[in-house]
Amino acid sequence: MHLEAVDTVGVVGAGTMGNGIAQVSATAGYDVVMRDVSEELLAGGFEDIQASFESLVARGTVTKAEAEAATDRITGTTEMDDLADAELVVEAVTEDMGIKQSVFADLDGICKPRTVLASNTSTLSITTIASATDRPEQVLGLHFMNPVPVMKGVELVVGEKTSDETVTLGQEFAHDIGKETWEADDKPGFVVNRVLMPWINEGVRAYDEGVADKADIDRGLTLGTNVPMGPLELADHIGLDVVLDASETLYEELGDRYKPAYLLKRKVAAGDLGKKSGRGFYDYE
């Protein structure tokens, strides 16, 4: 499979990551089929895409005509079978190995033999996900950063049996939709979350232990290390539940240095998940 053969991109999941992947793929000229389990979730995905395009148009990043044309290239569906004609499918469902393997097993039976299957997982093993298929050489990780329409990076994750041709296709696709890539071996957390999760958790611990207030912790990290967001603000934007899930996966695989901060667990238990819920370490209402 070469990039020239890819006309239709399938996306499984219309949530934050899925609808972002659909948006950037359609903006680059691909026809996109975005699938989720209910019409309500699909509608939410399209609402997010519309809001994102409105913001990009206001900033002059795309024109109104380009945004409308890209939106018209996205078809929503609740039927997995509607992904049958896609030459590349990107899965962006919840970070649960059982769910991901079920999705990949279904895709393996539905998609054409040459179709490449990619996962947007941020921590889970591509090799294990691929084992649910009869095409592990055509499975790779395409880990997009959030928010997808804005962030330039895509992490290419190479499973035990991922072929060089599949890696090349993933890289070429990412570049074609305006992203830059780096390659990671199939080890827990890959590059980004392996480094990022302990950084966020240590910021949470510093706040919880009274080292500084939350604004000064974030201000210290932004001014002191030249990052755009400090750990607490970034955690809110990612979603505290997502940070906790990733931290727990890495803790299980790599040990104590990835143990989730107590305050992070308490926030999630209270339903304060960050920006998406209106409250996390900061208030957004």
FENHUMO-V176477 format. One record per pair of residues at least 12 apart in sequence whose C-alpha atoms are under 7 Angstrom apart, sorted by the first residue. I is the first residue (numbers start at 1). J is the second residue. Records with the same first field share a line. If there is no record, write none. Layout:
I->J + J
This chain:
1->114
2->169
3->169 + 172 + 173
6->87 + 88
7->30 + 31 + 87
8->30 + 31 + 32 + 86 + 87 + 88
9->30 + 31 + 32 + 33 + 86 + 87 + 88 + 89
10->32 + 33 + 34 + 83 + 86 + 88 + 89 + 90
11->33 + 34 + 35 + 89 + 90 + 91
12->34 + 35 + 36 + 90 + 91 + 92 + 93
13->34 + 35 + 36 + 91 + 92 + 93
14->34 + 35 + 36 + 41 + 42 + 45
15->45
17->92 + 146 + 148
18->92
19->45 + 49
20->49 + 148 + 149
21->148
22->34
23->49
24->149 + 177
25->177
26->70 + 73 + 74
27->70
28->177
31->73 + 74
32->73 + 74 + 75
33->74 + 75 + 76 + 83
34->74 + 75 + 76 + 77
35->76 + 77 + 78 + 79 + 80
36->77 + 78
37->78
38->78
39->78
42->76
53->67
81->110
83->111
84->110 + 111 + 112
85->111
87->115 + 116
88->115 + 116 + 117
89->116 + 117 + 118
90->117 + 118 + 119 + 120
91->118 + 119 + 120
92->119 + 120
95->121
100->129
101->129 + 132
104->132 + 133
105->132 + 133
108->133 + 134
116->138 + 139
117->138 + 139 + 140
118->139 + 140 + 141 + 142
119->140 + 141 + 142
120->141 + 142 + 143 + 144
121->141 + 143
122->143 + 189 + 193
123->188 + 189 + 190 + 193 + 246
124->188
125->186 + 187 + 188
126->140 + 141 + 159 + 186
127->159 + 160
136->161 + 162
137->161 + 162 + 163
138->162 + 163 + 166
139->162
140->157 + 158 + 159 + 162
141->156 + 157 + 158
142->154 + 155 + 156 + 157
143->155 + 156
152->179 + 180
153->179 + 180 + 181
154->174 + 179 + 180 + 181 + 182
155->181 + 182 + 183 + 184
156->181 + 182 + 183 + 184
157->183 + 184 + 185 + 186
158->184 + 185 + 186
159->185 + 186
188->250 + 253
189->250
197->247
198->258
199->231
200->231 + 232 + 235
201->260 + 261
203->231 + 232
204->232 + 261 + 263 + 264
205->261
208->263
217->230
218->230 + 231 + 232 + 233
232->281
236->273 + 274 + 275 + 280 + 281
237->274 + 275
239->273 + 274 + 275 + 276
240->264 + 268 + 273 + 274
241->268 + 273
244->260 + 264 + 265
247->259 + 260
248->260
267->280
